[in-house]
Structures are given as C-alpha cells and as structure tokens.
Amino acid sequence: MDCWGSSRKRHLHTGATSISTTALLTWLAVATVASTTPVRAGSDASNFYPLELGMTNPNLSDELYFAEPTDVLEHLSAFEALYVTHHSCVWSSYENGCGANAGEDEDEFWYMGMAPCFRANAAYSLYGVLKGQNDSGCNHKTFINSFMTKAGLESFTSAVAAAGISFENSNDNSNNDYDYENYNDANDQANYEQYNNEQDQNYYQGGISASCSLVESNGGGQGENQIRLNEDYTSTGVTCSADGNYVQAFFNGAYCSSTQKIGVSNAMKTFNQDIAEATCVPIYNVNSYETYLTNDNQDGENDNAENPLSLLYHSHSCSVAEFSQGCPDPYGKVHQYEKALTSSTGGKHNRMREQMREGASWMLLLFGIAILLIPLLLTRRRKVKRRQKTPREVLYEREMEKATVKKRTLWVRILHSMKTRNNDNKNKPIVDTDASSP
C-alpha cells in the first residue's frame, strides 16, 4: 500500500504540537510595541559569530540585515511584508530531542545526552520590504538573510500551508529501495507493512514530521532492571538525500542516525516537487497582520493552523562555511556577511598572524637560497675577472703561483732537513771524555 494515500489536495499542517504558539504570540506582542523605524539600536549577534561586549556587527550598515530570525520578529513593525523561499533539506540540529515516538522517556536509552540530535530541517531564504520602500517580491534588494529550521521541516511546511500553500497526495512507493531481506522474519515484514499502512493515513492529515518513529523492537531489555540498548530497535524518519531532497528512510537503532541508515523507503518525489514550488511565499503583510493572530477560542492557541511567523520563531541562522551545500546564498550576500563578521570577531587578526607566519617562512626560504647562491656568484665573478685580464697578466699570475709553490716547497725541504738532523743527533752515542785511559 502506498504511503501517500489518495490523489487529492489538502492543506498541509503539522500534527506535532511541540511548537508553542503562545510563545510566538509573546514575541509578536513585543514586536508590536518595538521600535517603529528600521534603525536598530545595539548589535545583532549571530549564533555562528558571537560578538563580545563592546563589539558591533559590521553588517548593520545594511538596514535589511538581521543576524537571527528572532531579530526580525523584534522589529516586525518596520516591515511592510515578509516572504520566504525554500531551498533544500539540511541535516542539522533538532531542538525537540532524539527520542522516538511522542512522549517516550529518552532517559531509558543508555547513551541519551552523549551526542547532539540531528534531523531533517528546511533551509530557506527570507526577504522583506521595509515601510516606505517601493521594493517588492524576492530579489537581491529585498534579501534579508538565509536561515534553517531547528524544529524539523514541519516548521516550514506548516508555515507555508498556513500562508495558503497546498500539497498534493500521490503514490511515491514505486521509489522504495528498501529490501525486506533486511529483516529476519515474517514478523519484521509485518511490522514494516503495518507502519506503511499507518503512514498512508497520517502523512498529510498529521503532517510530514522530522521526528523519529520506532518501527519494531528486536527484543532485549525486557526485564525490570535491564537496559534498553539502541541496537534492539529499528526506526524510521525523514532524512536528506545527497541532492538536498527529503526522503523517508529506515535506520538501525532507535534514533534515526544518519550513519545507521538501512535504505530509502519512500523518495517523496511529489512532496519534493510541491515544496520546491514554495518560492517567495508571503508569511506577513502589514495589512493582514490581524489574521495571523487569530485565536478563535481565546485559549492562547491558533485553532486554524500554525501562524506563518512561527517559522521565524523556530529557526536560526546558518553558515555557508559550516553548511556549504545546505545554507542558501542566492546572491552571495551571506558570504559577505560572514566575511565581515569573521573580521570583526577576531578572524582578521588570525589571518594576519597566518600571513605573518607565511611571510616569515618565505623570508627564511629566500635567505637559504641566498646562502647557496652567494658562493656560486662569487666563484663566477672570479672567473669573469680572469677572462677579462690580458694574456701578460694571466702569465704573470701563473708565474707568481709557480714561485709561491716553489717557495713553499723550499721551506718544506728546509724544515724536513732540520728535523732529520735533529733525529740524527739524538741517535749518536755519548762519549765520556773525562774517563782516564788504561
């Protein structure tokens, strides 16, 4: 049975209730009474480039620059409209925890807390039109920054669904490359089929989620005092393919670790085609701002769908240096922002030190080459001088050299003769002249 149900359009909304609309409304309330001009006081600090006390973000000269999406919420009153464009799936940190299945106690698994949790998040670019500006749409003039979700891809899909984007159901199971032979018996196959049947009903009604779900347990850890081991489980969840698409996959272990992927169970081609069309989606307009804060039951929750601005609340900055393939940079501005931040946060001094080390290395290399070349140059100079002398001068020098050699030879002979004479004197017998004759 296919994982996508019947072929008809529905508005996509997430079944995950972990996104706090109440917290978002608090942010929006603060933004409403915030400064009414695009000029910002202080400096915007980035998660990837923290600013020390007294340091100013050099990118603030660009009035559309905001380091973090929450900064945009704080200055929401400065904007006429906001737009988002989806770019790709990015495997990055996940703020909702690694436990598979909602409500499960993560402490039951022996290594929880030892490693950060990563899930399929959405990377997108944000665009804005300031009040009083004639700009519109998504282009280099309205580009604010690039961000990625931190609560899974559903943060993006629920936001654009609330903004009016719909997704079409279709059968993508033809792209299943998961082999039943990966399971050991018929019960394992039954677990797999049961999970797929459940997903047929839940993918769009409940929303595609980055959360990890347990498919089966291979036993083990059943006793009261036994530890539940990670390898006793098989899990499934959405992950990122090499080309930046979303795919459904199965994993060894309970936490959908990318290093334990067994195989892709659903290529999600239709979903990827639909989300690729989420370009320049309006998530805020000053004229319809009230509609984004609807609260039919006055219970602090959005009863219709997630607020589109919740996307900003559950996102953070991305870095092209850390996510070269995942962090979108459609106009090269993100790279410029990071270059300026690197210089202001000490990276410039680090580069200067590296340049000084490199310069010193080159100087030492040149000094060594000079030491080798100087004797060669001096020898060549002597040879050149000899070539420039007249034959008489050359003959004179040769005669002088011969005379010097003769003098040295004469002195050597004299010294040798003196040494030989001294040795002969030592070997002569001593005669006693005072002795009387017989």
C-alpha positions in Angstrom: 0.0 0.0 0.0 1.3 3.4 -0.8 2.5 5.8 1.8 0.7 8.9 0.4 -3.0 7.9 0.3 -5.5 9.0 -2.4 -4.6 11.6 -5.0 -6.3 14.8 -3.9 -5.1 18.1 -2.5 -5.1 19.0 1.2 -3.6 21.8 3.1 -0.6 20.6 4.9 -0.5 21.1 8.6 1.7 19.5 11.2 0.5 17.1 13.8 3.3 18.0 16.1 2.1 20.2 19.0 5.5 21.0 20.3 5.6 24.4 18.6 4.5 26.9 21.1 2.1 29.4 19.6 1.7 31.1 22.9 5.5 31.8 23.0 5.2 33.1 19.4 2.4 35.5 20.4 4.5 36.8 23.2 7.3 37.6 20.6 4.8 39.3 18.4 3.4 41.3 21.2 6.9 42.6 22.0 7.4 43.3 18.3 4.2 45.3 18.1 5.5 47.8 20.8 9.1 47.7 19.5 10.7 50.5 17.6 8.7 51.8 14.7 11.7 52.6 12.5 14.1 50.3 10.6 17.0 51.8 12.5 18.2 49.3 15.2 19.9 50.0 18.4 22.8 47.8 19.5 24.2 44.9 17.5 22.7 41.7 16.2 24.7 38.7 17.3 24.8 35.6 15.2 24.8 32.0 16.6 27.8 31.2 14.5 29.6 34.5 15.1 29.0 35.7 18.7 30.0 39.3 19.4 31.9 40.2 22.6 31.0 43.1 24.8 31.5 46.4 23.1 31.7 44.9 19.6 29.3 46.0 16.8 28.1 43.9 14.0 29.6 45.5 10.9 26.7 44.3 8.7 24.2 46.7 10.5 25.0 49.3 7.8 22.7 47.3 5.6 19.2 48.1 7.0 17.8 44.8 5.8 20.4 42.7 7.5 19.3 40.7 10.5 21.6 38.1 12.1 18.8 35.9 13.5 15.2 35.4 12.5 14.0 36.4 16.0 15.6 39.8 15.4 13.1 40.2 12.5 10.2 39.4 14.9 11.5 42.0 17.3 11.5 44.7 14.5 8.4 43.4 12.8 6.8 46.9 12.8 9.5 48.1 10.5 8.3 45.8 7.7 5.6 46.1 5.1 5.8 42.4 4.1 7.9 39.3 4.5 8.5 36.4 2.1 10.3 33.0 2.3 11.7 30.8 -0.4 12.5 27.1 0.2 15.9 25.9 -1.0 16.8 22.4 0.3 16.8 19.8 3.0 19.6 20.2 5.6 20.6 17.7 8.2 21.1 19.8 11.2 20.5 20.2 15.0 17.0 19.4 16.3 15.6 21.1 19.3 12.8 18.7 20.2 15.0 15.8 21.3 16.0 12.5 19.8 13.5 10.2 21.5 11.5 8.2 19.0 7.7 8.3 19.4 6.0 11.1 21.2 6.1 11.1 24.9 8.8 8.5 25.2 11.2 8.8 28.1 14.6 9.4 26.4 16.5 8.6 29.6 15.6 4.9 29.1 18.1 4.7 26.4 21.6 4.3 27.7 23.5 6.9 25.7 21.0 9.8 25.6 22.6 13.1 26.1 26.0 12.0 24.9 25.5 13.3 21.3 23.6 16.1 19.7 20.4 15.3 17.9 20.1 15.9 14.1 17.0 15.8 12.0 15.8 16.9 8.5 15.4 20.7 8.6 14.4 23.1 5.9 16.9 25.7 4.6 15.3 28.9 3.3 16.0 32.5 2.4 14.0 35.4 3.9 13.0 38.5 2.1 11.4 41.7 3.4 10.0 45.1 2.3 10.5 47.9 4.7 7.8 50.5 5.2 8.1 53.4 2.8 10.1 51.4 0.3 9.0 50.8 -3.3 10.6 47.3 -3.5 8.5 44.1 -3.7 8.9 40.4 -4.0 12.1 38.4 -3.6 15.3 39.7 -5.1 18.7 40.9 -4.1 17.3 44.3 -2.9 14.8 42.6 -0.5 17.1 39.8 0.6 17.4 39.7 4.4 19.4 36.5 5.3 19.3 32.7 5.0 18.1 30.6 7.9 17.2 27.0 8.7 14.6 25.5 10.9 15.6 23.9 14.2 12.3 22.0 15.0 12.2 20.0 11.8 10.9 20.5 8.3 7.4 20.8 9.6 8.2 24.2 10.9 8.4 25.3 7.3 5.6 23.2 5.8 3.1 24.2 8.4 4.0 27.9 8.0 3.6 27.9 4.2 0.5 25.8 4.5 -1.0 28.4 6.8 0.0 31.0 4.2 -2.1 29.2 1.6 0.3 26.7 0.0 -1.3 23.2 -0.6 0.4 19.9 -1.3 -0.9 17.0 -3.4 -1.1 13.4 -2.3 0.3 10.8 -4.7 1.8 7.3 -4.7 5.6 7.5 -4.2 6.1 3.9 -3.1 7.4 3.0 -6.5 10.7 4.6 -5.4 11.1 2.2 -2.5 14.5 0.7 -2.5 14.1 -0.9 1.0 14.6 -4.7 0.8 12.5 -7.0 3.0 15.6 -9.1 3.3 17.0 -6.6 5.7 14.5 -8.1 8.2 15.0 -11.5 9.6 11.5 -13.0 9.6 7.8 -12.5 8.7 7.1 -10.6 11.8 9.6 -8.0 10.8 7.9 -7.7 7.4 4.5 -7.4 9.1 5.8 -4.5 11.2 7.1 -2.8 8.2 3.8 -3.2 6.3 1.8 -2.1 9.3 3.9 1.1 9.6 3.4 1.9 5.9 -0.4 1.4 6.3 -0.5 3.8 9.2 1.6 6.3 7.3 -0.9 6.2 4.4 -3.4 7.8 6.7 -1.1 10.1 8.6 1.4 11.6 6.2 -0.8 14.5 5.2 -3.5 14.6 7.8 -0.9 14.8 10.6 1.8 16.5 8.5 5.2 15.2 7.5 7.4 15.4 10.5 11.1 15.2 11.1 10.6 13.2 14.3 11.9 9.7 14.5 9.4 6.8 14.9 10.1 3.2 16.2 9.1 0.5 13.7 10.0 -2.5 15.8 11.9 -3.9 18.7 14.1 -6.9 18.3 13.7 -7.9 22.0 16.2 -7.3 24.7 15.9 -5.0 27.7 12.6 -6.6 28.7 13.4 -7.1 32.4 12.7 -4.6 35.0 16.3 -3.7 35.6 17.6 -4.3 32.1 18.9 -1.5 29.9 17.3 -0.9 26.6 20.0 -0.9 24.0 19.9 1.2 20.9 20.6 -1.8 18.6 17.5 -3.5 19.8 15.4 -1.2 17.6 14.6 -0.2 14.1 13.4 3.3 13.4 12.1 5.4 10.5 12.1 9.1 9.7 12.6 11.7 7.1 16.2 12.4 6.1 18.1 14.3 3.4 19.4 12.9 0.2 22.7 13.8 -1.4 21.0 16.3 -3.7 19.1 18.1 -0.9 15.7 16.4 -1.2 13.6 14.9 1.5 13.3 11.1 1.6 11.8 8.6 4.1 14.3 6.0 5.3 14.7 3.2 7.8 17.5 3.1 10.3 19.2 0.6 12.6 18.7 1.8 16.2 16.1 4.0 17.9 17.3 7.4 16.9 17.3 7.6 13.1 21.1 8.2 13.0 22.3 9.1 9.5 25.2 6.7 9.9 22.8 3.8 10.6 20.6 4.2 7.5 19.4 0.9 6.1 17.7 2.2 3.0 15.2 4.7 1.5 11.6 3.5 1.8 10.0 6.5 0.0 11.7 9.0 -2.3 8.8 11.5 -1.6 9.1 12.9 -5.2 5.7 14.5 -5.1 6.4 16.2 -1.8 9.7 17.5 -3.1 8.1 18.8 -6.2 5.5 20.6 -4.2 7.9 22.1 -1.7 10.2 23.2 -4.5 7.3 25.5 -5.6 7.3 27.3 -2.3 9.1 30.3 -3.7 8.5 33.8 -2.5 5.7 32.8 -0.2 4.2 35.7 1.8 4.2 35.0 5.5 3.5 38.5 6.7 1.7 41.6 5.4 1.1 44.7 7.5 -2.4 45.0 6.1 -3.4 41.5 7.1 -1.4 41.3 10.3 -4.5 40.6 12.4 -5.3 37.4 10.6 -2.0 36.0 11.7 -3.0 36.3 15.3 -6.4 34.6 15.2 -7.5 32.8 18.3 -11.0 31.6 17.9 -11.3 30.1 21.4 -9.2 32.7 23.2 -7.1 29.8 24.7 -3.7 31.0 23.6 -3.6 28.6 20.7 -4.0 29.1 17.0 -7.1 27.0 16.2 -6.9 27.0 12.4 -3.2 26.4 11.6 0.2 27.4 12.7 1.0 31.1 12.4 3.2 31.6 9.4 5.5 33.8 11.5 6.2 30.8 13.8 8.7 29.8 11.1 11.0 32.6 12.3 10.5 31.7 15.9 11.6 28.1 15.3 14.6 28.9 13.0 18.2 30.1 13.4 21.0 31.4 11.3 23.0 29.2 9.0 26.6 29.4 7.9 27.9 28.9 4.4 31.2 28.0 6.0 29.7 25.2 8.0 26.9 24.1 5.6 28.5 24.8 2.3 25.8 22.8 0.5 22.9 23.4 2.9 23.0 27.1 3.6 21.4 29.0 0.7 23.2 32.1 -0.6 21.3 33.1 -3.8 23.0 36.5 -4.1 26.4 36.0 -2.4 25.3 38.2 0.5 25.6 35.6 3.2 29.2 35.1 2.3 29.8 38.8 2.5 28.0 39.0 5.9 30.2 36.1 7.2 33.4 37.7 5.9 32.6 40.9 7.7 31.7 39.1 10.9 34.9 37.0 10.7 37.0 40.2 10.5 35.2 41.8 13.4 35.3 38.8 15.7 39.0 38.2 15.5 39.2 36.2 12.3 41.1 39.1 10.7 43.8 39.0 13.4 44.0 35.3 12.9 44.5 35.7 9.2 47.2 38.4 9.9 49.0 36.0 12.1 48.8 33.4 9.4 50.1 35.8 6.9 53.0 36.8 9.2 53.9 33.1 9.6 53.7 32.6 5.9 55.8 35.7 5.3 58.5 34.6 7.8 58.6 31.2 6.0 59.2 32.8 2.7 61.9 35.0 4.1 63.7 32.0 5.6 63.4 30.2 2.3 64.8 33.2 0.4 67.6 33.5 3.0 68.6 29.9 2.5 68.6 30.3 -1.3 70.8 33.4 -0.9 73.3 31.4 1.2 73.5 28.8 -1.6 73.8 31.3 -4.4 76.3 33.8 -3.0 79.3 31.4 -3.2 78.3 30.4 -6.7 78.1 34.1 -7.7 81.5 34.9 -6.2 83.1 32.0 -8.0 81.6 33.1 -11.2 82.8 36.6 -10.6 86.4 35.4 -10.2 86.1 33.5 -13.4 84.7 36.5 -15.2 87.6 38.7 -13.9 90.1 36.1 -15.1 88.6 36.2 -18.6 88.8 40.0 -18.7 92.6 40.0 -17.9 95.3 40.4 -20.6 97.5 37.4 -21.5 100.5 39.1 -19.9 98.6 39.5 -16.6 97.4 35.9 -16.7 101.0 34.7 -17.4 102.3 36.9 -14.6 99.8 35.4 -12.2 100.7 31.9 -13.2 104.4 32.6 -12.7 103.7 34.1 -9.3 101.7 31.0 -8.4 104.6 28.8 -9.5 107.0 30.9 -7.5 104.8 30.6 -4.5 104.7 26.9 -4.9 108.5 26.7 -5.2 108.9 28.8 -2.0 106.5 26.6 -0.2 108.4 23.5 -1.5 111.8 25.0 -0.4 110.6 25.8 3.1 109.2 22.3 3.3 112.6 20.8 2.4 114.4 23.0 4.8 112.1 22.1 7.7 112.4 18.4 6.7 116.2 18.6 6.7 116.3 20.3 10.1 114.0 17.6 11.5 116.2 14.8 10.1 119.4 16.4 11.5 117.8 16.6 14.9 116.9 13.0 14.8 120.5 12.0 13.8 121.9 13.9 16.7 119.7 12.1 19.1 120.8 8.7 17.8 124.6 9.4 18.2 126.3 7.5 21.2 127.5 9.7 24.1 131.4 9.6 24.6 132.8 10.3 28.1 135.9 12.5 27.6 136.8 12.7 31.3 137.5 9.0 31.6 141.2 8.0 32.1 142.9 5.8 29.5 144.2 2.4 30.7 
